[in-house]
Amino acid sequence: RWGTPEDLMGTVVFLSSAASDYLNGSVVLVDGGWMGR
């Protein structure tokens, strides 16, 4: 199925929070697991 804005919200919240302060130069895939198949 196509993703919805709600599917992205967890990643957006994480990346905009202090929890992601140590994360840099990384690609964060939000693809519903397609790359893992």
PDB file of N, CA, C and O in Angstrom:
ATOM      1  N   ARG A   1       0.842  -1.183   0.000  1.00  0.00           N
ATOM      2  CA  ARG A   1       0.000   0.000   0.000  1.00  0.00           C
ATOM      3  C   ARG A   1       0.881   1.237   0.000  1.00  0.00           C
ATOM      4  O   ARG A   1       2.051   1.185   0.379  1.00  0.00           O
ATOM      5  N   TRP A   2       0.312   2.327  -0.422  1.00  0.00           N
ATOM      6  CA  TRP A   2       1.020   3.593  -0.367  1.00  0.00           C
ATOM      7  C   TRP A   2       1.047   4.078   1.075  1.00  0.00           C
ATOM      8  O   TRP A   2       0.080   3.901   1.815  1.00  0.00           O
ATOM      9  N   GLY A   3       2.135   4.676   1.461  1.00  0.00           N
ATOM     10  CA  GLY A   3       2.247   5.220   2.809  1.00  0.00           C
ATOM     11  C   GLY A   3       1.406   6.474   2.974  1.00  0.00           C
ATOM     12  O   GLY A   3       1.074   7.158   2.007  1.00  0.00           O
ATOM     13  N   THR A   4       1.080   6.748   4.198  1.00  0.00           N
ATOM     14  CA  THR A   4       0.314   7.947   4.530  1.00  0.00           C
ATOM     15  C   THR A   4       1.172   8.840   5.427  1.00  0.00           C
ATOM     16  O   THR A   4       2.178   8.382   5.969  1.00  0.00           O
ATOM     17  N   PRO A   5       0.794  10.092   5.587  1.00  0.00           N
ATOM     18  CA  PRO A   5       1.553  10.953   6.500  1.00  0.00           C
ATOM     19  C   PRO A   5       1.661  10.372   7.910  1.00  0.00           C
ATOM     20  O   PRO A   5       2.665  10.576   8.593  1.00  0.00           O
ATOM     21  N   GLU A   6       0.643   9.658   8.336  1.00  0.00           N
ATOM     22  CA  GLU A   6       0.680   9.052   9.664  1.00  0.00           C
ATOM     23  C   GLU A   6       1.784   8.000   9.768  1.00  0.00           C
ATOM     24  O   GLU A   6       2.344   7.797  10.845  1.00  0.00           O
ATOM     25  N   ASP A   7       2.099   7.332   8.663  1.00  0.00           N
ATOM     26  CA  ASP A   7       3.162   6.333   8.661  1.00  0.00           C
ATOM     27  C   ASP A   7       4.532   6.968   8.884  1.00  0.00           C
ATOM     28  O   ASP A   7       5.450   6.304   9.365  1.00  0.00           O
ATOM     29  N   LEU A   8       4.674   8.215   8.548  1.00  0.00           N
ATOM     30  CA  LEU A   8       5.953   8.908   8.671  1.00  0.00           C
ATOM     31  C   LEU A   8       6.137   9.608  10.011  1.00  0.00           C
ATOM     32  O   LEU A   8       7.253  10.001  10.353  1.00  0.00           O
ATOM     33  N   MET A   9       5.078   9.768  10.760  1.00  0.00           N
ATOM     34  CA  MET A   9       5.131  10.593  11.958  1.00  0.00           C
ATOM     35  C   MET A   9       6.117  10.093  13.009  1.00  0.00           C
ATOM     36  O   MET A   9       6.775  10.907  13.659  1.00  0.00           O
ATOM     37  N   GLY A  10       6.237   8.796  13.193  1.00  0.00           N
ATOM     38  CA  GLY A  10       7.190   8.280  14.179  1.00  0.00           C
ATOM     39  C   GLY A  10       8.614   8.677  13.845  1.00  0.00           C
ATOM     40  O   GLY A  10       9.377   9.067  14.729  1.00  0.00           O
ATOM     41  N   THR A  11       8.975   8.581  12.581  1.00  0.00           N
ATOM     42  CA  THR A  11      10.317   8.962  12.147  1.00  0.00           C
ATOM     43  C   THR A  11      10.524  10.462  12.275  1.00  0.00           C
ATOM     44  O   THR A  11      11.585  10.905  12.715  1.00  0.00           O
ATOM     45  N   VAL A  12       9.532  11.241  11.900  1.00  0.00           N
ATOM     46  CA  VAL A  12       9.632  12.698  12.009  1.00  0.00           C
ATOM     47  C   VAL A  12       9.808  13.115  13.463  1.00  0.00           C
ATOM     48  O   VAL A  12      10.641  13.969  13.768  1.00  0.00           O
ATOM     49  N   VAL A  13       9.036  12.524  14.353  1.00  0.00           N
ATOM     50  CA  VAL A  13       9.140  12.853  15.775  1.00  0.00           C
ATOM     51  C   VAL A  13      10.517  12.464  16.300  1.00  0.00           C
ATOM     52  O   VAL A  13      11.137  13.235  17.032  1.00  0.00           O
ATOM     53  N   PHE A  14      11.000  11.287  15.940  1.00  0.00           N
ATOM     54  CA  PHE A  14      12.322  10.852  16.380  1.00  0.00           C
ATOM     55  C   PHE A  14      13.412  11.801  15.892  1.00  0.00           C
ATOM     56  O   PHE A  14      14.258  12.232  16.675  1.00  0.00           O
ATOM     57  N   LEU A  15      13.395  12.128  14.599  1.00  0.00           N
ATOM     58  CA  LEU A  15      14.450  12.969  14.040  1.00  0.00           C
ATOM     59  C   LEU A  15      14.409  14.397  14.566  1.00  0.00           C
ATOM     60  O   LEU A  15      15.433  15.081  14.565  1.00  0.00           O
ATOM     61  N   SER A  16      13.269  14.851  15.007  1.00  0.00           N
ATOM     62  CA  SER A  16      13.173  16.207  15.543  1.00  0.00           C
ATOM     63  C   SER A  16      13.322  16.250  17.060  1.00  0.00           C
ATOM     64  O   SER A  16      13.184  17.315  17.663  1.00  0.00           O
ATOM     65  N   SER A  17      13.602  15.111  17.681  1.00  0.00           N
ATOM     66  CA  SER A  17      13.747  15.064  19.133  1.00  0.00           C
ATOM     67  C   SER A  17      15.218  14.956  19.527  1.00  0.00           C
ATOM     68  O   SER A  17      16.087  14.743  18.682  1.00  0.00           O
ATOM     69  N   ALA A  18      15.474  15.104  20.803  1.00  0.00           N
ATOM     70  CA  ALA A  18      16.833  14.976  21.330  1.00  0.00           C
ATOM     71  C   ALA A  18      17.353  13.546  21.213  1.00  0.00           C
ATOM     72  O   ALA A  18      18.562  13.328  21.292  1.00  0.00           O
ATOM     73  N   ALA A  19      16.480  12.583  21.029  1.00  0.00           N
ATOM     74  CA  ALA A  19      16.905  11.181  20.906  1.00  0.00           C
ATOM     75  C   ALA A  19      17.777  10.955  19.678  1.00  0.00           C
ATOM     76  O   ALA A  19      18.545   9.994  19.640  1.00  0.00           O
ATOM     77  N   SER A  20      17.674  11.817  18.682  1.00  0.00           N
ATOM     78  CA  SER A  20      18.463  11.647  17.462  1.00  0.00           C
ATOM     79  C   SER A  20      19.682  12.567  17.421  1.00  0.00           C
ATOM     80  O   SER A  20      20.290  12.732  16.364  1.00  0.00           O
ATOM     81  N   ASP A  21      20.046  13.165  18.548  1.00  0.00           N
ATOM     82  CA  ASP A  21      21.178  14.097  18.577  1.00  0.00           C
ATOM     83  C   ASP A  21      22.482  13.471  18.108  1.00  0.00           C
ATOM     84  O   ASP A  21      23.303  14.160  17.503  1.00  0.00           O
ATOM     85  N   TYR A  22      22.695  12.206  18.363  1.00  0.00           N
ATOM     86  CA  TYR A  22      23.954  11.552  18.020  1.00  0.00           C
ATOM     87  C   TYR A  22      23.934  10.964  16.615  1.00  0.00           C
ATOM     88  O   TYR A  22      24.933  10.397  16.174  1.00  0.00           O
ATOM     89  N   LEU A  23      22.850  11.084  15.925  1.00  0.00           N
ATOM     90  CA  LEU A  23      22.688  10.542  14.575  1.00  0.00           C
ATOM     91  C   LEU A  23      23.107  11.590  13.554  1.00  0.00           C
ATOM     92  O   LEU A  23      22.584  12.704  13.540  1.00  0.00           O
ATOM     93  N   ASN A  24      24.060  11.217  12.697  1.00  0.00           N
ATOM     94  CA  ASN A  24      24.439  12.133  11.615  1.00  0.00           C
ATOM     95  C   ASN A  24      24.944  11.334  10.429  1.00  0.00           C
ATOM     96  O   ASN A  24      25.485  10.241  10.595  1.00  0.00           O
ATOM     97  N   GLY A  25      24.771  11.868   9.254  1.00  0.00           N
ATOM     98  CA  GLY A  25      25.248  11.213   8.047  1.00  0.00           C
ATOM     99  C   GLY A  25      24.601   9.871   7.764  1.00  0.00           C
ATOM    100  O   GLY A  25      25.217   9.007   7.141  1.00  0.00           O
ATOM    101  N   SER A  26      23.384   9.687   8.206  1.00  0.00           N
ATOM    102  CA  SER A  26      22.699   8.409   8.032  1.00  0.00           C
ATOM    103  C   SER A  26      21.496   8.567   7.117  1.00  0.00           C
ATOM    104  O   SER A  26      20.865   9.622   7.056  1.00  0.00           O
ATOM    105  N   VAL A  27      21.204   7.503   6.418  1.00  0.00           N
ATOM    106  CA  VAL A  27      19.992   7.453   5.614  1.00  0.00           C
ATOM    107  C   VAL A  27      18.953   6.695   6.425  1.00  0.00           C
ATOM    108  O   VAL A  27      19.180   5.549   6.811  1.00  0.00           O
ATOM    109  N   VAL A  28      17.839   7.314   6.678  1.00  0.00           N
ATOM    110  CA  VAL A  28      16.755   6.680   7.426  1.00  0.00           C
ATOM    111  C   VAL A  28      15.669   6.331   6.417  1.00  0.00           C
ATOM    112  O   VAL A  28      14.967   7.212   5.920  1.00  0.00           O
ATOM    113  N   LEU A  29      15.537   5.055   6.122  1.00  0.00           N
ATOM    114  CA  LEU A  29      14.538   4.609   5.152  1.00  0.00           C
ATOM    115  C   LEU A  29      13.183   4.456   5.828  1.00  0.00           C
ATOM    116  O   LEU A  29      13.060   3.817   6.873  1.00  0.00           O
ATOM    117  N   VAL A  30      12.200   5.038   5.230  1.00  0.00           N
ATOM    118  CA  VAL A  30      10.817   4.869   5.677  1.00  0.00           C
ATOM    119  C   VAL A  30      10.075   4.326   4.468  1.00  0.00           C
ATOM    120  O   VAL A  30       9.415   5.062   3.735  1.00  0.00           O
ATOM    121  N   ASP A  31      10.201   3.009   4.278  1.00  0.00           N
ATOM    122  CA  ASP A  31       9.672   2.399   3.058  1.00  0.00           C
ATOM    123  C   ASP A  31       8.781   1.192   3.333  1.00  0.00           C
ATOM    124  O   ASP A  31       8.498   0.409   2.425  1.00  0.00           O
ATOM    125  N   GLY A  32       8.346   1.040   4.559  1.00  0.00           N
ATOM    126  CA  GLY A  32       7.458  -0.068   4.879  1.00  0.00           C
ATOM    127  C   GLY A  32       8.122  -1.435   4.799  1.00  0.00           C
ATOM    128  O   GLY A  32       7.433  -2.452   4.718  1.00  0.00           O
ATOM    129  N   GLY A  33       9.446  -1.474   4.820  1.00  0.00           N
ATOM    130  CA  GLY A  33      10.169  -2.742   4.790  1.00  0.00           C
ATOM    131  C   GLY A  33      10.545  -3.233   3.402  1.00  0.00           C
ATOM    132  O   GLY A  33      11.044  -4.351   3.273  1.00  0.00           O
ATOM    133  N   TRP A  34      10.326  -2.442   2.363  1.00  0.00           N
ATOM    134  CA  TRP A  34      10.613  -2.892   1.002  1.00  0.00           C
ATOM    135  C   TRP A  34      12.089  -3.191   0.790  1.00  0.00           C
ATOM    136  O   TRP A  34      12.418  -4.135   0.072  1.00  0.00           O
ATOM    137  N   MET A  35      12.983  -2.423   1.387  1.00  0.00           N
ATOM    138  CA  MET A  35      14.415  -2.663   1.199  1.00  0.00           C
ATOM    139  C   MET A  35      14.860  -3.956   1.882  1.00  0.00           C
ATOM    140  O   MET A  35      15.884  -4.528   1.509  1.00  0.00           O
ATOM    141  N   GLY A  36      14.116  -4.414   2.861  1.00  0.00           N
ATOM    142  CA  GLY A  36      14.458  -5.631   3.578  1.00  0.00           C
ATOM    143  C   GLY A  36      13.974  -6.900   2.899  1.00  0.00           C
ATOM    144  O   GLY A  36      14.255  -7.998   3.379  1.00  0.00           O
ATOM    145  N   ARG A  37      13.268  -6.777   1.816  1.00  0.00           N
ATOM    146  CA  ARG A  37      12.711  -7.951   1.148  1.00  0.00           C
ATOM    147  C   ARG A  37      13.667  -8.544   0.177  1.00  0.00           C
ATOM    148  O   ARG A  37      13.350  -9.541  -0.471  1.00  0.00           O
TER     149      ARG A  37
END
